[in-house]
Amino acid sequence: MENKQVSLIELFKVFLTIGTIGFGGGMAIIALMQDYCVNRKKWLGNDEFVHGVALGQFMGPFAVNASIFVGCRLRGFKGAVVSSVSFLAPSVAIVILLSALYLKFHQLPSLKSALNGVAPAAIALILSVAYSMGKDKMKSVEPLILMLATIWLSIFFKVQIVIILLIGLMYGIIKVRFLNKVVNDEKS
């Protein structure tokens, strides 16, 4: 991670690019954001980026929240505004245009087929980013168990992501406190 300050113009360009070329929403956008902000630009480390994404899932659209996190981390309030506005501008314009076109042409069979082909590509992008973000974390059984528990809670019990994140937060706090107690007991 570089220590130089990122200009607001560079933040604008990068998030305008991500907002323009990012398709699939959600984790597909996060994958692109991670590629630009962590891998290419090296503005943030992967751990910090993952923490920002996790924080962004508490309320609202987490891809937008992640752009706000990155902008705020790099340039404070102004960076947060520049990142989020430049990230959102292309999608707002494109959705308005596509909505108008869809309302006019939604009965065409070729349009229905084209829209059905987008879903598998989005799923592949989501799986790719999940692997990319998690590969460094799966060095023991514990993260694998936590991942499987999360999937189990969300699929079979329909537990909302906020609740799962809060459970993970409590688990982390308890684990750190327990480890600190064990270390302090050993020193005594």
Protein Blocks (a to p, Z undefined) as FASTA:
>chain_A
ZZbdcdfklmmmmmmmmmmmpghijjlmmmmmmmmmmmmnomacfklmmmmmmmmmmgoj
fklmmmmmmmmmmnojmlmmmmmmmmmmmmmmmmmmmmmmmmmmmmpmklmmmmmmmmmm
mmmmmmmmmmmmmmmmmmbfklmmmmmmmmmmmmmnopafklmmmmmmmmmmmmmmmmmm
mmmmmmZZ
